[in-house]
Amino acid sequence: MTSLPKCTNIANANCVTSPVTGAGTVALSPVLQLQNILLVPSLSHKLLSVSQLTSDLNCMVLMYPIFCLLQDILTKEIIGRGTKRGGLYYMEDMSVGQTHHTHHSLGVKEKELWLWHRRLGHPSFTYMKHLFPDLFSQLNKFDFQCETCILAKSHRASFPLSLNKKDIPFVLIHSDVWGSSPITIVSGFRWFVLFVDDCTCMTWLYLLKHKDEVLGVFKSFHAMVRTQFSAKVQVLRSDNGGEYVDHQFREYFQQHGIIHETSCPQTPQ
């Protein structure tokens, strides 16, 4: 703190006034500095103004339940990280933060390792050790933790295994329609419909030019099952798509004694 402060006092949230004894520049990292930092000896904590921080560093602050991130507006680089403790966000050392962008103070091998990690689309460090064994000659792959990998590669828990399977083929058929494809192939197909046997998991795929062809395709599939396998389709299970719940499908189900079951919304399992 070398320069004179622009203000002599600051007011806290409880309206208590504290004297300012100095002002200056504080280096958050080798490449990041904050100007006009006020020295207030009576304060027990070092406080950062979010509005001043975003203005001086040209960044934005992303607030999450247990941590926050500082992201450069132009380059989208993560330049800082804070951890929530006791209702407050505590900024970590921006030069050695946990994110993969804060590598300015790392060694040459570590810098090159992070560079290839980003270039190759964030592969695992175990895989990178096979690609670049020289980079790990003095490094431990367990010492590296990429915040982007943790956030972007997280996935939902696996669905529990279902033991409720049919013992006879074609008793229960699962079906779903996919489309439309953003690219139309030469033959003009943009959709496809799947029929999966619950007992054997055998799958039949039919290409469609239009979504309203599902009924005709199911009639062909149903005839194939009866002719080739001498079997009967008892239940067709699908989502609530309009191609399955129209009156023509209902009439066909009634004619052949097929029960149509629909899954609950938002339950892919």
C-alpha positions as CSV (number, residue, x, y, z in Angstrom):
1,M,0.0,0.0,0.0
2,T,1.8,3.1,-1.2
3,S,-0.8,5.5,-2.6
4,L,-3.3,7.7,-0.8
5,P,-6.8,6.2,-0.6
6,K,-9.7,7.9,-2.5
7,C,-11.8,7.6,0.6
8,T,-11.0,8.0,4.3
9,N,-13.7,5.8,5.8
10,I,-15.9,2.8,4.8
11,A,-19.3,1.8,6.2
12,N,-20.0,-1.8,7.0
13,A,-23.3,-3.6,6.7
14,N,-24.1,-2.8,10.3
15,C,-23.5,0.9,9.6
16,V,-20.2,0.9,11.6
17,T,-17.6,3.2,10.1
18,S,-14.0,2.0,9.8
19,P,-11.0,4.2,8.9
20,V,-9.0,3.6,5.7
21,T,-5.3,4.0,6.2
22,G,-3.9,3.2,2.8
23,A,-4.5,2.0,-0.8
24,G,-2.6,0.2,-3.5
25,T,-2.3,-2.7,-5.8
26,V,-2.6,-6.4,-4.9
27,A,-1.4,-9.2,-7.1
28,L,-3.8,-12.1,-7.1
29,S,-1.5,-14.1,-9.4
30,P,1.5,-13.5,-11.7
31,V,-0.9,-12.1,-14.4
32,L,-3.8,-10.8,-12.4
33,Q,-3.8,-7.6,-10.3
34,L,-6.4,-5.6,-8.5
35,Q,-6.1,-1.8,-8.4
36,N,-7.2,0.6,-5.6
37,I,-7.3,-1.9,-2.9
38,L,-8.1,-0.3,0.5
39,L,-6.3,-1.0,3.7
40,V,-8.7,-1.2,6.6
41,P,-6.9,-2.5,9.7
42,S,-10.1,-2.8,11.8
43,L,-11.6,-5.4,9.5
44,S,-10.9,-9.0,10.5
45,H,-11.3,-10.4,6.9
46,K,-10.1,-9.5,3.5
47,L,-13.2,-8.7,1.5
48,L,-13.6,-8.6,-2.3
49,S,-16.3,-6.5,-4.0
50,V,-17.9,-8.6,-6.7
51,S,-18.9,-5.6,-8.8
52,Q,-15.4,-4.1,-8.6
53,L,-13.8,-7.5,-9.3
54,T,-15.8,-8.1,-12.4
55,S,-15.1,-4.5,-13.6
56,D,-11.3,-4.5,-13.0
57,L,-10.7,-8.1,-14.3
58,N,-13.3,-8.0,-17.1
59,C,-14.7,-11.2,-15.9
60,M,-18.0,-12.7,-14.6
61,V,-18.7,-14.6,-11.4
62,L,-20.5,-18.0,-11.6
63,M,-22.1,-18.8,-8.2
64,Y,-22.7,-22.4,-7.3
65,P,-24.1,-23.9,-4.0
66,I,-20.6,-24.9,-2.7
67,F,-18.2,-23.0,-4.9
68,C,-17.9,-20.0,-7.3
69,L,-15.8,-19.5,-10.4
70,L,-14.3,-16.4,-12.0
71,Q,-14.4,-16.6,-15.8
72,D,-12.9,-14.2,-18.3
73,I,-15.6,-12.6,-20.5
74,L,-13.6,-12.6,-23.7
75,T,-11.6,-15.9,-23.6
76,K,-14.0,-17.8,-21.3
77,E,-10.9,-18.9,-19.3
78,I,-11.5,-19.8,-15.6
79,I,-9.2,-17.4,-13.8
80,G,-10.2,-18.0,-10.2
81,R,-12.1,-20.2,-7.8
82,G,-13.8,-19.8,-4.4
83,T,-15.1,-22.3,-1.9
84,K,-18.1,-21.8,0.3
85,R,-17.5,-22.1,4.0
86,G,-19.9,-20.8,6.6
87,G,-22.1,-18.9,4.2
88,L,-19.2,-17.0,2.6
89,Y,-17.1,-17.7,-0.5
90,Y,-13.4,-17.8,0.2
91,M,-11.2,-17.2,-2.8
92,E,-8.4,-19.6,-3.3
93,D,-4.9,-18.8,-4.5
94,M,-5.5,-17.9,-8.2
95,S,-2.1,-18.9,-9.3
96,V,-2.3,-22.5,-8.0
97,G,-6.1,-23.1,-8.1
98,Q,-7.8,-26.4,-8.8
99,T,-9.0,-25.5,-12.3
100,H,-7.0,-26.6,-15.3
101,H,-6.5,-23.0,-16.5
102,T,-4.6,-21.8,-13.5
103,H,-1.2,-23.2,-14.4
104,H,1.0,-20.1,-14.6
105,S,3.3,-21.1,-11.8
106,L,3.6,-24.8,-12.8
107,G,6.7,-26.3,-14.1
108,V,7.5,-26.8,-17.8
109,K,6.3,-30.4,-17.9
110,E,3.1,-29.6,-16.0
111,K,2.4,-26.7,-18.4
112,E,2.8,-29.0,-21.4
113,L,0.7,-31.7,-19.7
114,W,-2.2,-29.3,-19.2
115,L,-1.8,-28.0,-22.8
116,W,-2.2,-31.5,-24.2
117,H,-5.0,-32.3,-21.8
118,R,-7.0,-29.4,-23.3
119,R,-6.0,-30.1,-26.9
120,L,-7.1,-33.7,-26.8
121,G,-10.5,-33.0,-25.3
122,H,-9.8,-33.6,-21.6
123,P,-8.9,-37.3,-21.6
124,S,-8.1,-39.1,-18.3
125,F,-4.7,-38.6,-16.9
126,T,-4.3,-42.4,-16.7
127,Y,-4.7,-42.5,-20.5
128,M,-2.4,-39.5,-20.9
129,K,0.3,-41.3,-19.0
130,H,0.4,-43.9,-21.7
131,L,0.5,-41.2,-24.4
132,F,3.2,-39.1,-22.8
133,P,5.2,-41.2,-20.4
134,D,8.1,-38.7,-20.4
135,L,5.8,-36.0,-19.0
136,F,5.0,-38.2,-16.0
137,S,8.5,-39.2,-15.3
138,Q,8.6,-36.9,-12.3
139,L,4.9,-36.3,-11.9
140,N,2.1,-38.3,-10.3
141,K,-1.2,-38.5,-12.3
142,F,-3.1,-38.4,-9.0
143,D,-1.8,-34.9,-8.3
144,F,-3.9,-33.5,-11.2
145,Q,-7.6,-32.6,-10.9
146,C,-9.4,-30.9,-13.7
147,E,-12.5,-28.9,-12.7
148,T,-13.9,-29.0,-16.2
149,C,-13.7,-32.8,-16.3
150,I,-15.5,-33.1,-12.9
151,L,-18.4,-30.8,-14.0
152,A,-18.7,-31.9,-17.7
153,K,-18.2,-35.6,-17.3
154,S,-20.5,-36.2,-14.3
155,H,-23.3,-38.5,-15.1
156,R,-26.4,-39.8,-13.3
157,A,-26.4,-43.0,-11.3
158,S,-26.9,-46.3,-13.1
159,F,-30.4,-47.6,-13.3
160,P,-31.1,-50.6,-11.1
161,L,-31.2,-54.0,-13.0
162,S,-34.7,-55.2,-13.7
163,L,-35.5,-58.8,-13.1
164,N,-39.0,-58.5,-14.5
165,K,-38.4,-60.1,-17.9
166,K,-40.7,-62.2,-20.0
167,D,-39.8,-65.9,-20.5
168,I,-41.5,-66.2,-23.9
169,P,-40.2,-64.3,-27.0
170,F,-42.5,-61.6,-28.5
171,V,-44.9,-61.5,-25.5
172,L,-43.7,-58.0,-24.8
173,I,-42.3,-55.6,-27.4
174,H,-40.6,-52.3,-26.6
175,S,-40.8,-49.6,-29.3
176,D,-39.6,-46.1,-29.9
177,V,-39.2,-43.6,-32.8
178,W,-36.2,-41.4,-33.4
179,G,-36.0,-38.4,-35.6
180,S,-36.0,-36.3,-37.5
181,S,-32.4,-36.4,-38.6
182,P,-30.9,-33.0,-39.5
183,I,-29.4,-34.7,-42.6
184,T,-31.5,-36.5,-45.1
185,I,-29.8,-39.5,-46.8
186,V,-30.0,-40.1,-50.6
187,S,-32.9,-42.4,-50.2
188,G,-34.9,-39.8,-48.3
189,F,-35.0,-41.5,-44.8
190,R,-35.1,-39.1,-41.8
191,W,-36.6,-41.3,-39.1
192,F,-36.3,-44.8,-37.7
193,V,-38.4,-47.0,-35.4
194,L,-37.1,-49.7,-33.1
195,F,-38.9,-52.9,-31.9
196,V,-37.1,-54.7,-29.1
197,D,-38.1,-58.1,-27.8
198,D,-38.2,-58.0,-24.0
199,C,-37.2,-61.7,-23.6
200,T,-34.3,-62.0,-26.0
201,C,-33.4,-58.3,-26.5
202,M,-33.4,-58.9,-30.2
203,T,-33.9,-55.6,-32.0
204,W,-35.5,-54.7,-35.4
205,L,-34.9,-51.3,-37.0
206,Y,-37.0,-49.8,-39.8
207,L,-36.1,-46.7,-41.7
208,L,-38.9,-44.2,-42.3
209,K,-39.3,-41.2,-44.7
210,H,-42.2,-39.8,-42.6
211,K,-43.2,-40.3,-39.0
212,D,-46.8,-41.3,-39.9
213,E,-45.4,-44.6,-41.4
214,V,-45.0,-46.1,-37.9
215,L,-48.4,-48.0,-38.1
216,G,-47.6,-49.5,-41.4
217,V,-44.2,-50.7,-40.3
218,F,-45.7,-52.2,-37.1
219,K,-48.2,-54.1,-39.2
220,S,-45.3,-55.5,-41.3
221,F,-43.4,-56.4,-38.1
222,H,-46.4,-58.0,-36.5
223,A,-47.0,-60.1,-39.7
224,M,-43.3,-61.2,-39.8
225,V,-43.5,-62.3,-36.1
226,R,-46.6,-64.4,-36.8
227,T,-45.3,-65.9,-40.0
228,Q,-41.6,-66.5,-39.3
229,F,-41.8,-67.4,-35.6
230,S,-45.4,-68.6,-35.2
231,A,-45.6,-66.2,-32.2
232,K,-48.1,-63.7,-30.9
233,V,-47.4,-60.2,-29.8
234,Q,-49.4,-59.6,-26.6
235,V,-48.1,-56.2,-25.4
236,L,-46.5,-53.3,-27.1
237,R,-44.8,-50.8,-24.7
238,S,-43.9,-47.3,-25.9
239,D,-43.8,-43.7,-24.8
240,N,-46.7,-41.4,-25.2
241,G,-45.8,-40.2,-28.7
242,G,-48.6,-39.3,-31.0
243,E,-47.7,-41.9,-33.5
244,Y,-48.6,-44.6,-31.0
245,V,-51.8,-43.2,-29.5
246,D,-53.8,-42.3,-32.5
247,H,-57.2,-44.0,-33.3
248,Q,-55.8,-46.2,-36.1
249,F,-53.3,-47.7,-33.8
250,R,-56.0,-48.3,-31.1
251,E,-58.3,-50.0,-33.7
252,Y,-55.4,-52.3,-34.8
253,F,-54.7,-53.2,-31.2
254,Q,-58.4,-54.0,-30.6
255,Q,-58.6,-56.1,-33.7
256,H,-55.6,-58.3,-32.7
257,G,-56.0,-58.3,-28.9
258,I,-52.8,-56.4,-28.3
259,I,-52.4,-54.4,-25.1
260,H,-50.7,-51.0,-25.5
261,E,-48.7,-49.9,-22.5
262,T,-47.2,-46.4,-22.2
263,S,-44.3,-45.4,-20.0
264,C,-44.5,-42.5,-17.5
265,P,-43.0,-39.2,-18.7
266,Q,-39.3,-38.6,-17.8
267,T,-38.6,-42.2,-17.0
268,P,-36.1,-43.5,-19.6
269,Q,-35.3,-46.5,-17.3
